[in-house]
Amino acid sequence: MRKSFFRFGYTNPPREGHPRLHHSRDGAAFDELIDPLYSHGYRHGTFIHNYPFHRQPAREFKFLQPGDLVVTTTRPPLDDVLEKGDKDRRHIDRSEDALEIAIHQELRRFFNHLSRYGIILSPEMAALLPPEYASLAKINFHTRGKATIRTTELTVRGGTRTKSAPKGFNAIGIFIHLDKVSGFPCGFIASFSMGGYENLLWNRIVRLRYDQWFARPSFALALLNLPDEPPQPLTPMLADDARAKVLIEHWLKPDGQTEVQFSDTVPSTVTAKAKPSARASQSRSKPGKTRNAIPPSFSI
């Protein structure tokens, strides 16, 4: 049976009424990945809508077959949890479907925290950053208008040093390819940046420059220098000349070995640490804010 890819989409909330099947977000970003998915032998399955708090059991996903891929171009809402009474349009509601829960458990290998406000890499992933970019283990993002890097944080001698975005870069892109989701027969791809505009341009960059990530299970993190958004651009081709620097290209192997290739260096092979178990969210709440907001200081 030919393998298929399925878009794993999230709701773009309607102004009134309940979400309907076609109310989805980041469709343009997903379009950019269709061509490489076809070139790697996948056919288009269909769209899976993660309605807010849908809570569908695993049996509802029996259409997924061995070799299939579930693909999202929306930032996974790993730590998007609202406190009672909070209102925040930047968060993404989880579906809490069995498949989403399994995917989020897998993603805890890579993130201690992931929300619209910031990212904290897991210690295993943070250790893979080139030393000069160690502060990118924790990134805080602008939340008004742009989803660019606001600050990064580095722990030195027990204290936290706040740094600005690396010179010449203003955003990040992340690509994750898993060959298997625990409890399901399919694999998983997530390719995302932090806002809608940045996300669209990142996925065009992935399509044009990083075809190898579709061929092998991997985790990749890149710094981006994206152009400011002009008034009503016709296409996302304005990303074609944008600078991208891959900091981590982390190959995941079923035999427990990991090849790590840093940007501008010779590839090397190292032994991967044991896969950590799924962990509870590391997010913390602030008065009047959602639990998306990451703590002001964190020691990696």
ABEGO torsion letter per residue (X at the ends): XBBBBBBBBBBBBBABEBBBAABBBGAAAAAAAAAAAAAAGBBBBBBBBBBBGAGBBAAAAAABBBGBBBBBABBBBAABBBBBGBBBAABBBBAGBAAAAAAAAAAAAABABBBAABBBBBAAAAAABBAAAAAAABBBBBABGBABBABBBBBBGGBBBBBBBBBGBABBBBBBBBABBBGBABBBBBBBBABAAAAAAAAAAAAAABAAAAABBBBBBBBBBBBBBBBGBABAAAAAABBBBBABBBBBBAAGBBBBBBBGBBBBBBBBBBBBBBBBBABBBBBGBBAABBBABBBX
